[in-house]
Amino acid sequence: MSNYNLYHYCRRDYTEKAVAILEKSNDIDIFYEDGIFFKFAISKSNVEVCKSLLEYFNNKQFPVKNQGYEEAKEKLTGILENATDGIELSKEMKEVLAPYIDFEDSIDEKLNDSFLDEITIPFENETLNRATEEEINLAGNNDPVIHHNSEVISH
């Protein structure tokens, strides 16, 4: 019955009721329906429920950190990665999920970081950098401007 109630509380984003049932119950299956509780919490950006689910997993479902825990943690990591796929996560949500998901290795993060700072293309051991706003204005048009060896090249 607890899984059923938690399902509806998470689906409807009833934070207080979801947290309360997690605190009071001892018979919830965190992996129910392939981690649907996490999917609801993450998709609704509900950090408090997600944090409570993880606390339940660590303190009630697996209070002993043995081989079974390690296997379950791997399964949980897969569920969390799946639930976060394609979702823009808040800083707070990333902090809660960080022990389970390595956001540093995220392809999206790497692409965003490298693309925003500098576009690096192998070109005879040189780097093509973005032009500054001033250099774009000097080029006299709205086309992209790229540096190559101190020359400003506009397209």
N, C-alpha and C positions, 0 to 999 in steps of 0.2 A: 504494500500500500504506500510506503514511503517513496518508492521510485515514481509511482503514479502522481502523487502530490507534488513532488519536486519537479517532475516534468512540466506540469501545468504552471507552477510558480515561475520557473525559468522561462518558459515560453511566453508568458504574459509579463515578464519583467517585474515580478513582485519580489523585490530585493529582500525586504524584511522577512517575508514568509519563507523564502528560499534559505536564507541564512539561518533562521530559527529551526527549520526542519533538519538542516545539516548539523546544527549544534546538539539537537535532542535525539536524533536517530542514530542507530548503530547497524542498520540493515540496508543501507543504500548501496547500490552497485554503481560506482563511479563510471564504469565502462558501459552502462546501460545504453542500448541502441547506438553502439559505436561512438559513445561519448557525446550524446546529444545535449547533455547539461552544459558541457563546455562550449559546444557550438552555439547554443542560445546565448550564453553569457558573453562570449567573445563577439558575436555578431551584433549584440546590443551594447557593446562597450561597457559591460557591467563588471567593473574591476572588483567590486566588493563580493559579488557572487563567485566570480572566478577564483578569487583568493580563498573564499570559504570552501570551495570545492577542492582546491589543492590542499588546504589544511585537513580536510576530511580524509583525503587520500593518504596523506602522510601520518596523521595522528590516529585515525580510527580504522581505516581499511587496511593499512600496512604499518602498524605501530612498531613491528620488529623489522629492522633493515637487513634482511637476509637475501638469499638468491631469488626467492619469490618476489621480493620487493624490487630488485634490480630488473627482473624481467617485466614486471608490471610498469615500472617507470619507463622502460623502453616503449612499451605499448602506449602509455600515456603521452610520451613525446610525439609519437606518430599521430595520435588523435589531435593533439594541440597544433602540430604543424599543419595538419589537414584543415582544422577549424580556422586557422589564421590565414590560410591561402587566399590571396586576393583581397584581404581586408586591411585597410589602413589602421594601424594600431596606435593608440595613444602612448605617450611616454610611460604613464602609470601602468598600463596593461603590459607593456614590454618588460617593465621591472618585475611584475608579478610572474610572468612567463619565462624570464631569463634563466632560471635554474633548469628549465626543461628544453628550451629552444635557444640555439646559438644564433642570435640575430646578427652577429658580426660576419658570419659566413653567408648571409642572405644575398642572393644574386641581385635582388632589387636594391638592397642597400649599397652594394658595391657599385652598381651601375649609377645610382643617384649620386653617390659621393664623387666618383671619378668624373662623371659628366658635368656636374656643377662646377667643379674646380678647374678642370683642364681636360681638353680632349687630347689624348696622346695617341699619335699614329707613328709607327716606325717609318722614318724617312731619312735614310742615311744617318742614323744615330742622332736625329734632331727631333724636336717636338714642335708640333703646330699648336699654338695657344690661341685662346679667344682674344679678340680685340677688346679694348676698352671702349666705353661709350663715346669718349672724345674721338677716338680713332674712327669709329663708325661714322660720326658726324663729319669728319674730315673727308671721308670717302665720298660723301655727297649723295648717297642713296641708301636704301633700306636693305640692300643685299648684305649677306654675311661677310664679314671681313676676317681673314685668317693671317696670322704672322708666319712668315717663313724667313729665317735668318734676318731679322730686323727689317725686312721689307714688308709692307702692308699690301696684301693681295686682296682685291675685292672681286666678287663673282657677279 
